[in-house]
Amino acid sequence: MAGPDMDVVDLIKKIQDTYPTGLPVDGWYLLTASSLVACGRPEAIADLYQHLVTQEAFATSAQRKVLSRKLRDLLMKEWTLTGIPLVITAVAALAKVEKDEDADWSGNMATARLDEATEQRGTAFLQQLYKQNLEPIFSTWGCHRTDFESLERMVIYGLFLSDHTVLSPVETEIVVLSAIMCQGLRGPTIWHLRGLRRLGISEVDVDGVQRAVELVASWLGRDVKGWPTVKDVADAIHDQ
């Protein structure tokens, strides 16, 4: 676990060094950013960005624009999981350290539409992650189900989490899992540990994601003892 005397840059380096090699190459900094925001240190995304732009992978302005776009998409997704105040704090911190020539200015929310196609896309991703577990979850919502099921299908998943034009499905689910896990929510954490497995990620690599998230949470003083693990969902991955 991360030691109490470790600074944020040391933490970032440790996560990068221990991140599973079988996962998307950008996943390590996405889960780091998501975890920092969810654990209440949204301003630390600036430290992460400044560390990233010193690396060869982001040596050119074009590469830094891609980074800018990915971090924005992460934050656009994460507000549905942690709430807007944490996320806009991270947005302001990120914008402060980005140079204008390296920032991506091609935001696409102005053209987003709440329509049937959006709902169908959201429903398809929900079904991919939850399979037979989705209906039992919806059934616990009582008289509130109609509104909140529509919110999930149309907005949270439809507009945001199922939009994979920037972050891939696996990258998105890494963001979702880390944001939820850092809040100590047992049920939703299990759902998304299982979701990563259902996207084809091995048990070993999902365990590596969890350990990286726990590094951030422990560094920020969270007690991770008793958090769910991928072992808790190992028998329910391939059910239809």
NORPERA-V90582 format. One record per residue. RES is the residue in one letter. OMEGA is omega as a letter, one per 20 degrees, with the letter a starting at -180 (none if undefined). Layout:
# NORPERA-V90582
<<RES & OMEGA> <RES & OMEGA>>
This chain:
# NORPERA-V90582
<<M & a> <A & a> <G & a> <P & a> <D & r> <M & r> <D & a> <V & r> <V & r> <D & r> <L & r> <I & a> <K & a> <K & r> <I & r> <Q & a> <D & a> <T & a> <Y & a> <P & a> <T & r> <G & a> <L & r> <P & a> <V & a> <D & a> <G & a> <W & a> <Y & r> <L & r> <L & r> <T & r> <A & a> <S & a> <S & r> <L & r> <V & a> <A & r> <C & r> <G & r> <R & a> <P & a> <E & a> <A & r> <I & r> <A & r> <D & r> <L & a> <Y & a> <Q & r> <H & a> <L & a> <V & r> <T & a> <Q & a> <E & a> <A & a> <F & a> <A & a> <T & r> <S & r> <A & r> <Q & r> <R & r> <K & r> <V & r> <L & r> <S & a> <R & a> <K & r> <L & r> <R & a> <D & r> <L & a> <L & r> <M & r> <K & a> <E & a> <W & r> <T & a> <L & a> <T & a> <G & a> <I & a> <P & r> <L & a> <V & a> <I & r> <T & r> <A & r> <V & a> <A & r> <A & r> <L & a> <A & a> <K & a> <V & r> <E & r> <K & a> <D & a> <E & r> <D & a> <A & r> <D & a> <W & a> <S & r> <G & a> <N & a> <M & a> <A & a> <T & a> <A & a> <R & r> <L & a> <D & a> <E & a> <A & r> <T & r> <E & r> <Q & r> <R & r> <G & a> <T & a> <A & r> <F & r> <L & a> <Q & r> <Q & a> <L & a> <Y & a> <K & a> <Q & a> <N & a> <L & a> <E & r> <P & r> <I & r> <F & a> <S & r> <T & a> <W & r> <G & a> <C & a> <H & a> <R & a> <T & a> <D & a> <F & r> <E & r> <S & r> <L & r> <E & a> <R & a> <M & a> <V & a> <I & r> <Y & a> <G & a> <L & a> <F & a> <L & r> <S & r> <D & a> <H & r> <T & r> <V & r> <L & r> <S & r> <P & a> <V & r> <E & r> <T & a> <E & r> <I & r> <V & a> <V & a> <L & a> <S & r> <A & a> <I & a> <M & a> <C & r> <Q & r> <G & a> <L & a> <R & a> <G & r> <P & r> <T & r> <I & r> <W & a> <H & r> <L & r> <R & r> <G & r> <L & r> <R & a> <R & r> <L & r> <G & a> <I & a> <S & r> <E & a> <V & a> <D & r> <V & r> <D & r> <G & r> <V & a> <Q & a> <R & r> <A & r> <V & r> <E & r> <L & r> <V & a> <A & r> <S & r> <W & a> <L & r> <G & r> <R & r> <D & a> <V & r> <K & r> <G & r> <W & r> <P & r> <T & r> <V & r> <K & a> <D & a> <V & a> <A & a> <D & a> <A & a> <I & a> <H & r> <D & a> <Q & none>>
